[in-house]
Amino acid sequence: MAAQTSMLHIRVDDDIKEQATQALTAMGMSVSDAVRLFLRRVVIDQAFPLELKVPNAETLAAMEESRTMMAERRARFESAAELFADLEKNSNK
């Protein structure tokens, strides 16, 4: 006997929906598949399937910097060499 199903209606920003659809399609899944998987994990684990944390001040600053850079369409480093030099300099922190 087939399980009875019902519709789930949610509101999502158009851009997020499109980006998620593209990412999930690349993984071979539909948005509906992803939502079903998410809900199944909630039932199985009896918990939210993602770790949720309140970001600390450093993370919040990095998030804001990232948003600004994306809005301005600019990179943090001018070249790969500059990026690697920064990684090397900060790898001992």
C-alpha positions in Angstrom: 0.0 0.0 0.0 1.4 3.4 -1.0 1.9 6.0 1.7 -0.5 8.9 1.6 1.2 12.2 0.7 0.3 15.9 1.2 1.5 19.1 -0.4 3.8 21.5 1.5 3.8 25.1 0.5 6.6 27.4 1.5 7.7 30.9 0.6 11.3 31.3 -0.5 13.1 34.3 -2.1 13.2 33.8 -5.9 17.0 34.1 -6.1 17.6 31.5 -3.3 15.1 29.1 -5.0 16.9 29.5 -8.3 20.4 29.1 -6.9 19.3 26.1 -4.8 17.6 24.5 -7.8 20.8 24.8 -9.8 22.9 23.4 -7.0 20.6 20.5 -6.3 20.2 19.7 -10.0 24.0 19.5 -10.2 23.7 16.9 -7.4 21.0 15.0 -9.2 18.2 16.1 -6.8 15.2 18.3 -7.1 14.1 20.9 -4.5 11.3 18.5 -3.5 13.9 15.7 -3.0 16.0 17.9 -0.8 13.0 19.0 1.4 11.9 15.3 1.7 15.4 14.3 2.7 15.6 17.2 5.2 12.3 16.2 6.8 13.2 12.6 6.9 16.4 13.4 8.9 14.3 15.5 11.3 12.1 12.5 11.9 15.0 9.9 12.2 17.3 12.1 14.4 14.5 13.9 16.3 16.8 17.0 15.8 17.5 19.7 13.3 19.9 18.2 10.8 22.2 21.2 10.6 24.4 22.6 13.3 23.1 26.1 14.2 25.4 28.5 16.0 25.3 32.2 16.7 28.3 33.6 14.9 31.0 35.3 16.9 32.2 38.8 16.2 35.1 37.7 14.0 32.7 35.5 11.9 30.1 38.3 11.7 32.8 40.7 10.5 34.0 38.2 7.8 30.4 37.7 6.7 29.8 41.4 6.4 33.1 41.8 4.5 32.0 39.0 2.1 28.6 40.6 1.5 30.3 43.9 0.7 32.8 42.3 -1.6 30.0 40.5 -3.5 27.9 43.6 -3.7 30.9 45.6 -5.1 32.0 42.6 -7.2 35.6 42.9 -6.0 38.1 40.4 -4.8 40.0 40.6 -1.5 43.3 39.8 -3.3 44.6 41.1 -6.6 46.3 37.8 -7.5 46.7 34.2 -6.4 50.2 35.0 -5.2 48.9 37.7 -2.9 46.3 35.2 -1.5 48.9 32.6 -0.9 51.2 35.1 0.8 48.4 36.1 3.1 47.6 32.5 3.9 51.2 31.8 4.6 51.5 34.8 6.9 48.4 34.0 8.8 48.8 30.2 9.0 50.6 30.3 12.4 47.8 32.2 14.2 
